[in-house]
Every structure is written in structure tokens, then in C-alpha cells.
Amino acid sequence: MKTEELLDIANSLSNDDLCHLINMVSDRLFVFYGVHDKMQQSSNVTFACLNGACVQINTESSDQDDAFSHESLGCCEDDGEDVSKIECH
């Protein structure tokens, strides 16, 4: 599909339609938050919903208390690996 065709589809979607679309492909998405103390911080997308006039994208980490602590990330061992060589998944 050409970029212009995708743009036409994207511009025709309501926020509710966009939520449905994101939910349909949520198993193919993750959110990268950044790097802290040489650790990538990311989380799988669980679902999208409306929050006022915006689309809210929720992640697995949003269900956790203190989502950005080392203990809650599930990979808290700092082995000194260069963060630029860490693979995305």
C-alpha cells in the first residue's frame, strides 16, 4: 500500500476507530521509554482506549507498582553490557 493511501486511511479514522486498530495489532507493538542506568526500559502494549479527546496506549508496565524500578523490569542484573548492543524484542 502506498504512503498516500495509508495517510488517507489514517486521516479518516476517528479516535475510537484508532483504538480498535491499535487493539487489533497490540501484540505486534511495544513502547520504548528510553535508557536508565544502561538498561532499556520498554513494555509490551496491552490495549488502547479513549481518555478524553486522546487515545491512551496502555502497557504491561502500567499495571505494576513502581513500574520503573529495577526490580519490576524483570531484567535487573547489570552485567555492564553496552546498551548500544542490546537487542530490541
C-alpha positions as CSV (number, residue, x, y, z in Angstrom):
1,M,0.0,0.0,0.0
2,K,1.3,3.4,-0.9
3,T,2.0,6.1,1.8
4,E,-0.7,8.4,0.4
5,E,-3.3,5.6,0.7
6,L,-2.2,4.9,4.3
7,L,-2.4,8.6,5.0
8,D,-6.0,8.7,3.7
9,I,-6.9,5.8,5.9
10,A,-5.2,7.3,8.9
11,N,-6.9,10.7,8.4
12,S,-10.3,9.1,8.0
13,L,-10.1,7.2,11.4
14,S,-11.9,8.5,14.4
15,N,-10.1,8.2,17.7
16,D,-12.5,5.3,18.5
17,D,-11.5,3.6,15.2
18,L,-7.8,4.2,16.1
19,C,-8.3,2.5,19.4
20,H,-9.8,-0.5,17.7
21,L,-7.0,-0.7,15.2
22,I,-4.3,-0.4,17.9
23,N,-6.0,-3.2,19.9
24,M,-6.0,-5.4,16.7
25,V,-2.3,-5.1,16.4
26,S,-1.3,-4.6,20.0
27,D,0.6,-8.0,20.1
28,R,2.9,-6.5,17.4
29,L,3.7,-3.3,19.4
30,F,5.9,-2.3,22.3
31,V,6.8,1.1,23.8
32,F,10.4,2.1,24.3
33,Y,10.7,4.5,27.2
34,G,14.4,5.1,27.0
35,V,17.5,4.0,28.8
36,H,18.2,4.4,32.5
37,D,21.4,3.1,34.2
38,K,22.4,1.3,31.0
39,M,19.1,-0.6,30.9
40,Q,16.5,-0.3,28.2
41,Q,13.1,0.4,29.5
42,S,10.2,-0.8,27.4
43,S,7.0,-2.6,27.7
44,N,4.5,-4.5,25.5
45,V,1.3,-2.8,24.6
46,T,-1.7,-4.3,26.2
47,F,-4.6,-2.2,24.9
48,A,-5.7,1.3,23.8
49,C,-8.7,3.2,25.0
50,L,-10.1,6.7,24.8
51,N,-9.1,9.2,27.5
52,G,-11.0,12.4,26.9
53,A,-10.2,13.5,23.4
54,C,-7.0,11.4,23.2
55,V,-6.1,7.8,22.6
56,Q,-4.4,6.3,25.6
57,I,-2.0,3.4,24.9
58,N,-1.6,1.1,27.9
59,T,1.4,-1.2,28.5
60,E,2.2,-4.2,30.7
61,S,4.3,-2.0,33.0
62,S,1.4,0.4,33.6
63,D,-0.2,-2.4,35.7
64,Q,2.8,-2.6,38.1
65,D,3.5,-0.6,41.2
66,D,6.7,1.5,40.7
67,A,6.9,0.4,37.1
68,F,10.4,1.9,36.5
69,S,12.2,0.4,39.5
70,H,14.9,-2.2,38.6
71,E,13.0,-4.9,40.5
72,S,9.9,-4.5,38.3
73,L,11.7,-4.6,35.0
74,G,12.4,-8.3,35.1
75,C,15.9,-7.9,33.8
76,C,17.6,-6.1,36.7
77,E,21.0,-7.6,36.6
78,D,23.6,-5.0,35.5
79,D,26.2,-7.1,33.7
80,G,27.9,-4.0,32.3
81,E,26.7,-4.7,28.8
82,D,26.9,-1.8,26.4
83,V,23.4,-0.5,26.0
84,S,24.0,0.2,22.3
85,K,24.4,-3.5,21.7
86,I,21.2,-4.7,23.5
87,E,18.7,-6.2,21.1
88,C,15.2,-5.0,20.8
89,H,12.4,-7.6,21.2
